[in-house]
């Protein structure tokens, strides 16, 4: 498994975003946001890149739709791609002021990655949905982590890949598996639910800077055409960092890379944090094994407590890993979902792709 990590040095402020590799497809879908961020008055930009994986030219057609599912004319023009060629852009004036989706199809096999910007420096990756016309997410999935209150806000993108309206529900649970009410603009609730128009989308945010930090997970019940993604934002004294993650149907094992070295750019340590959500109604015993770059086990490096039914756990402090890079492999007797994050010090952060096994 190959993953890429992008880093931008914005006058000594560092922003990162990690993306997985892809075997490609003939179609992919991503959410876009071209509104303005109230926190600092900067516009959101959604940029994406396309790679032609074939030895013949690619004709790529991208259709932008607003949140109601209506097509935005000439929203995303893409030139012909040379054999093994590449294209990237983040400036699409026709989308300004709107949220929605971008659906790209090609005559050749293509790979796509998406990035989200606050202004022109802070950026994060966005999950890409491959083969949306045949997507079937199943009726059950989960978001392994949410964080609201204090400096943290969690947003939720809900996308409908079908040509008819679809319903969704996200039930939020705290660390002990009990219902947890999140502070949305419409009021606090432990269950977010709604109907998304055909080929439409919706976006919701939960956050309250006057409330203490609360974390947990969300269990999704939805029609098969629904895609849910989470977006985390941290306000570090007016400097904003974001990271987006996909939902997961869970597994009994997952793997992620870790980095606990020191960043030469500013002398700050790298931290790798991750969260686990128990998707079952029974307690989960999770065993995590950390290995260095040579594949040798690092003893007693990552201890995970028993997770309550529908419970949640998260941490980023693992002293035994200090100074090393490697992998963390976690196995459970229950169905679990996971989300991983990478930090530069304790402010700049990005998501990390998690490999389910």
Steps between C-alpha positions, in 0.01 A plus 500: 500500500640841397381827650605857412547787746488860381654781709482874440724754677297820528751743651601253770149365555476142380195327357481135394259266323532125441336300221490130409611359167233376258462236232266743324159470337296661224306722741544673835306741721603758760331774705585863433468812714539844343339703779679744731633397841344720770799443730740715297309623195706286263340302216496122502646341189464138391781389275556165340745321274444236235758253371444307177619146572468379139726521196226675298363855530225558756183697443375594846158653564435650846146594606459737794170493687376729775367367830154449347650280228456754219777515239719814505564578134866503393602464864818295457662492155777240464734488198590178318768308689799361316590131540618471863428873527391711797280802574421695817306814589320665791355813338145448372320839495163350407489321836557811716268523799371145469548152643435179312670216316729450201454178302771418244487224238756397239548268203824382662603380844567804718601570860395805696598676821322796660622780725308764696648847568413783739629793299820400324709347780310279748404180324388143560420194296146393409392137450417408140212261423577269208231359270216704657246381242534148643580600858328304775602604848279254679250590767756515783823698524677718755713804560766391746546843656344840559635792703293803598541780749798711605706557182348209306222482243382191310318532169308229315473472122206281393494411128228316307638309201156387376243652267231497769481652853671304777484506878770487766539500876816540714470399868779649714654314795752602766800297616277270705252439217231727644309748281692827460331826399698711252453880472365572151367840387148355508548386860670222695412145399639150539364397159550688173257393231354620175413439135743589222365583150588293195871559421489759776702563812480655844750643746464534878737639764519433873711723721482735799812689607338573838450131583761247616648255252281194437598204285347173393377326187200491267308194379339545158176346381425603142376403157772323296566804277601725792865596557598668829831673563620690808701823501696601811607862561723634777539870582855553623492867604339605174699258282274229365590143417265244347493129423233294324432127539262250337250289685568128540296180514761372745713186519675280755847633410656820371850636431642853494846660472645693794769767522640601839815673376574874523422742215818681399299797366400626845643256753156372597427128551274311264215317672275232352163477667209273427148430617310172518122456511337175604214438257362200688257467791759294693829613659806507273849375590750674272867403475734738316851399392752771408794414273801708400612549139686170511182315600615432856235516772526792746390347833208653694486800270125547448262389776128521427244452779192285460239689297143505628220399264487784242790653694789715382868559579762742366862588580813647343753467783707181467842562665643161394483611135703819546764551231369224273285444193307182425153350508223429750288190438184461710285184532162472675245233590227751403430702189688829537557817296811717520617850410864614505659844532851639465608805703796738476532595864152539644340736248556420131330172414381290209316175450677175409346225284416186699540157338230252599592130485 
